[in-house]
Amino acid sequence: MAAMQTQTQPIATGLTGISPEKTRIPIVAHIITDDDIGMLQGSKLQPVNLNRVIKLLTDPHSVMLYDRHVHALQKMIRHYQKGFLMKELVQVFKILNVCADRVDKQPLYEQPIIDILKICSLPYLKEKSSDELVYEQIVVESVSQLGYLMRVPSTQVRQQICVTLASFYSKSSKHQEVQKHKASTVDYNQRMVENSDISETLIKSLALLETDLAVRHEVLEVLQRFSKNSAKNCDQMLRADGARRVCSRLMDADPSGQTLFRSVDILWNLLEHGDNAMIAEQLNNLACISQLQDAFIFELTQGYSHYDRQLRNDLLIITMLVASHCPEAPFVETGFSKQLTLFATFQEVKSHNALVKHLKFSTNHEDFEMKKALFNVLVMLSRDGAVIPILSEGHLLLALFSFVRANDKVSGPREWTPAQFEELQLLAMGCLCTLCPLMLEDYMTCQGSTRLLLLLEWCVGPEDFSGHGNSFHGSGGRGNKRAQLRQCLRLMRSVVSTENEMVLQDMADQGAVNQLIGILNAAFGPGKGQDDMIGIEMQSDILFILSTLCDGDMHRKELFGNQGVDIVVEYLKTNTKLLNSGLGHHRLLLAAVDCAWCAVVGCYSTEDYFLEREGVFLLVDLLEVCPKNMHNLILGCLLDLCENPKTVNHVLTWRGKNNSTAAHLLCEIWRVEEMEIGACRDTHGAITDIKRPLMGKMQAELGVIPLPAKCPSQSIVDVYENMRAKIYSVFCKIGFTDLPGLCVEDHVTLTIIEKYLDFKQGEVWTEIISELETERMRPVTPDMEAIEAISRAVEERAAIVASTQVELLEAQKNQDMLDEQEFYAEIRENHRQKEKALSDFSDYVARTSNYSLLKAAKERQEISIDASRVQGGYKNAETFHNTDLQNLQTTTFSGRHIVVESTPVNLAEASLTAYDPNNLPNKILIQKHLTV
């Protein structure tokens, strides 16, 4: 603790005489600083008046005093050994710029500049925590000024600038301790560098360093640091055309090899953090492609170390990126594509080219990765049509097909390991999926179909093989052959999708149809455990291949046969609840419908068997429950199937939910379709605009646009954009009358469907008229009269249909009213019967309580009996026998036993007393013997 100091001072009283003595009050210094007690650590900063230094350097009277300038600069350097203050950076860089402008004439400024730059490598000092925010823009501009100093024509200054930037960006000074000041953090320094334009300036400065190799290495090292983890710095470099500037000087003479290494690393960082499309665009020029080519060939043929192989692979990946984003890049002009084809195929296809005469690939990881990269880059290049002849000349397909064979469990001493061969095999088949459709002649030359079917046979055969399941293409293939089977089917699908008749015929001749059907039966039947995503994809591919092979060829449809129909029927029975499972069941179901359309429809034997297996019922079931995007395909298949007369009865016999019929279902689909396209209809589906009975909302908004004769107009496009034409065609097959299960709304819709073709023809003519008016062309008089007659006929037919719809709706309305009246009459009749029952019971009660009423009722009964007799006076005849019981006071036809019924509960409005047989006084004798 600091010692307390006491002071005594006389107190003036302001009065005459002797002042009275007062007690002395001690005064305590209560503010104690760290400096007072010696707790401050670090050196004490002794700031210099930098404005005086600037005035000394720039004042006209002292501008020539070079010794004083150097002395002042050295004094400033001594005082700021621990770093510059943020608030003084403006003066510091003003001094630097003044010295930089004079160093060309006065070399004595060079060393002070270097010393000041060394201090700038330290983090800047702040007095307050808020200084980082207050002086942020000043710090950003100061960092930018460091880049502008690259104009100084001094190798030492430029090198020091690079060292300063590298240290400022990535190092924190642990011994930079200054009293009452704190250094900025590394994160803050990196953020300031990102906000400045230093990266862009350094890229542009490379043009000044073409002959200064040492400084060029330093600049590349700084750019390498800046681009390593910063997307902003990468974007700045790309704005300065950094990718092109760096790549165009890859192969500059450099014994150390640093230029190539650091340039490739910068390009790789730009790929990782920058815009790949912009990079590819900058590299899309003859100079950059040539540099990439030379660097790759140099590293491939002259490199021998692990480092060289990695650098070679990095160059190949950069090439692949350019090829993927810019297929038109000058790979053909530079000969790079031909050399890449040579390097990719020389192991499988023997070549006498000098480049590969002594070149050998080992089984190490780098060579394996390069082999895969070569295949991929050639696939990227194949998008340019000029590359295809080069690939064909280099026998690329032959090299790739060398991997399309059964896998070996062991490998030779210099061959790929089984795991590597499997990965290359799957990648080769993936590449062939893209290349085979482009090179069908080479595919036929290599006997591709035979190779694929042999591999397909091995995939489903009993041979034991446990796949490693590596890489993207090997998904789901660990411990089995599914990856090979999947890629083989994908390759077959891509080949048959070309619909080249020569390829299809060759594959069919090899027995592909029967083999694929056998695979579906053997490997994908019920209980085979192939219901995952990969299994469903393979089944969809097989069905697609069968569809393409059998489409339009009667002989192949006969080969498909009953066995194929059974498979298709089983797939059509797929539970529709699985369509939204995300596993691909919707594609499988679509493939099954497409297979039924292409492989079954059109062949009488398979059609009949398909009908026998209730295939039509399954199709209409799918039409009822499947999503709308599947309706078009199902309707197309059903329409072609209706060409068989036997199909019509199946369609008419079908019953769905709530006993609905096919005609009702088709009308419902029609209404939904018209609702989506916005056709003019009222709430009951009737026509509201007789001039445009079929036109949708979008078609009406687009209007008539004059088009060339080869382009379809809007009304023609409408035919295949929705399903109305197919629904009309189906009704043409099943008829428009005597259809079961139709309500009035269906009949209203059916009147439109029946006239669909007439309305569509009228719509086309209306479009022709409008187009002629738009082009200001008038037909000749006979044509004009014909057009007017057609227009009137269309409107008249639409008016007739509209009136028919109104009559149907009126009839339905009247029928509804009649049904309502009948219902009310039934209600009234029910009430009348209840009233009569109540009246009869009241009469019954009155007869039992009033003897006169009972007697009158008896007389009425006898009169009624006499009136019912045919003959009168029958009681006086000898043959008459009186059957009445004497002394009986009832009005019913009675026998010897009578039963007394109690009053009903609903009339007595109270429950009766329960009968107790043990209570003798309450016993009532129900039965009584009467004597005649």
Secondary structure, DSSP 4 states (H G I P E B T S, - for coil): -PPP---------SSSSPPPP-PPPP-------HHHHT---SBPP----HHHHHHHHH-TTTTT-HHHHHHHHHHHHHHTTT--BGGGHHHHHHHHHHHHHHTTT-GGGHHHHHHHHHHHTSPPEESSTTHHHHTHHHHHHHHHHHHHGGGS--HHHHHHHHHHHHHHHH---TT--BTTBEEPPHHHHHHHHHHSSHHHHHHHHGGGGSS-HHHHHHHHHHHHHHTTS-HHHHHHHHHTTHHHHHHTTTTS--TT-HHHHHHHHHHHHHHHHS-HHHHHHHH-SHHHHHHHHHHHHHHHHH--SHHHHHHHHHHHHHHHHHHHH-TTSTHHHHTHHHHHHHHHHTTTS----GGGSS----SSHHHHHHHHHHHHHHHHHTTSGGGHHHHHHTTHHHHHHTTSSPPPSS--TTSPPHHHHHHHHHHHHHHHHHHGGG-HHHHHHTTHHHHHHHHHHHHTSS--------TGGGTT-TTSSHHHHHHHHHHHHHHHTT--HHHHHHHHHTTHHHHHHHHHHHHSSTTSS--SHHHHHHHHHHHHHHHHHHTT-HHHHHHHHHHHHHHHHHHHT--GGGGGSSSSHHHHHHHHHHHIIIIITT-HHHHHHHHHTTHHHHHHHHHHHS-GGGHHHHHHHHHHHTTSHHHHHHHHH-B-GGG-BHHHHHHHHHHHHHHHHT--B-TTS-BS-TTSSS--HHHHHH------TTS--HHHHHHHHSSHHHHHHHHHHH-SSS-TT--HHHHHHHHHHHTHHHHHHHHHHHHHHHHHHHTT----HHHHHHHHHHHHHHHHHHHHHHHHHHHHHHHHHHHHHHHHHHHHHHHHHHHHHHHHHHHHHHHHHHHHH-HHHHHHHHHHHHHHHHHH-SSS-GGGSTT----PPTT---SS---S---PPPPPHHHHTSPPPPP-TT-GGG----------
